[in-house]
Amino acid sequence: MVIIGANGLGKELLTVLSWNGDTENLYFFDDLCADIPDLLYGRFPVLKSWAALKEHFLMNSPEFALGVGSAATRKLLAEKIVAVGGKLCSIISNDASIGEFITSMGDGVCILSHAIVTCDVQIGDGTLINKAVIISHDAKVGQYCAISPGAKILGRATIGDCTEIGANATILPGVTVGSNCIVGAGAVVTKNVADRTTVVGVPAHPIGFKVPICTMVPIFSRAALFKAQGDARYIFPTLSKASDPNDERSS
Ligand SMILES: CC(C)(COP(=O)(O)OP(=O)(O)OC[C@H]1O[C@@H](n2cnc3c(N)ncnc32)[C@H](O)[C@@H]1OP(=O)(O)O)[C@@H](O)C(=O)NCCC(=O)NCCS
């Protein structure tokens, strides 16, 4: 298997695989960080170009897991890597507790140590459930989300696609957080959150919103949008250079 990204989350996934006793034939891919050695920890080869990654998929195994923490980047990279022959795979910590009753998980889900996922939960493709996250009964988490350490998604709550939930945030029962949202660290979300909105605080309140890349609008229209949001602080799209997802990778 190749872990995509040899920095923060990549190292966290290595730790999980190590604790699971599953580090045989493990590679990393990182074509951005010049200071990463050819052998991570003197042991795990780091592929440093797309050509090397493609060749690895052909000659060894097509399996890869997403070791990057940004939700939007997870989706972009997954699509690009599948297009060069990769197969998105899951990593699930042996320390995580996953309910056996109708809980369903998509492809490429990563679940780290001490996470708890109970029953009738749905988790979409490519989503990251970080350390000590709790996802309660009947909750739904969309595709390519990033749920940070200690966050709690309580019963019947719903999280849209490509949404990031900050560390130790709590989504109260039955609340819906839309797609492409960001929930700040420590927030308590008591009301539904519209798509592309950033919320922080207790109780959570909006501080900004993102414009989707496909509907990028001229500056004067953005100003009008900003005004329409009253005090809401405008957040420029983080993916405006998305033609090459490698440029956007962070972990
Ligand atoms: C919400 C978040 C994305 C905002 O980041 P940002 O867009 O760079 O915003 P800023 O840092 O400029 O902060 C904007 C305002 O929101 C406030 N704010 C930011 N994050 C906050 C939080 N988590 N709780 C409460 N207030 C917060 C700031 O104090 C600031 O207030 P001010 O305008 O009155 O000074 C970020 O602060 C955050 O919480 N990220 C989650 C990090 C995390 O959990 N990572 C997990 C890694 S595994």
The ligand as an ORCA input file, in Angstrom:
! r2SCAN-3c Opt
* xyz 0 1
  C     -12.374     27.856     12.143
  C     -11.001     28.031     11.528
  C     -10.897     27.194     10.243
  C     -10.886     29.508     11.178
  O      -9.654     29.748     10.595
  P      -9.421     31.120      9.809
  O     -10.359     31.184      8.656
  O      -7.964     31.206      9.527
  O      -9.926     32.225     10.830
  P      -9.064     33.190     11.787
  O      -8.018     32.439     12.533
  O      -8.656     34.366     10.966
  O     -10.177     33.638     12.847
  C     -11.289     34.435     12.489
  C     -12.036     34.779     13.738
  O     -12.660     33.589     14.263
  C     -12.167     33.320     15.588
  N     -11.940     31.865     15.654
  C     -11.177     31.125     14.829
  N     -11.241     29.835     15.162
  C     -12.049     29.771     16.242
  C     -12.492     28.703     17.043
  N     -12.129     27.443     16.779
  N     -13.332     28.988     18.071
  C     -13.718     30.248     18.330
  N     -13.334     31.320     17.592
  C     -12.499     31.063     16.557
  C     -10.847     34.098     15.708
  O     -10.559     34.408     17.037
  C     -11.166     35.306     14.867
  O     -11.969     36.169     15.621
  P     -11.825     37.774     15.478
  O     -12.153     38.074     14.038
  O     -12.825     38.303     16.458
  O     -10.408     38.074     15.814
  C      -9.858     27.587     12.477
  O      -9.596     28.553     13.489
  C     -10.141     26.263     13.176
  O     -10.721     26.172     14.256
  N      -9.690     25.173     12.483
  C      -9.806     23.836     12.979
  C      -8.401     23.308     13.310
  C      -8.436     21.856     13.723
  O      -9.230     21.426     14.538
  N      -7.564     21.095     13.097
  C      -7.487     19.687     13.367
  C      -6.211     19.128     12.768
  S      -6.068     17.400     13.045
*
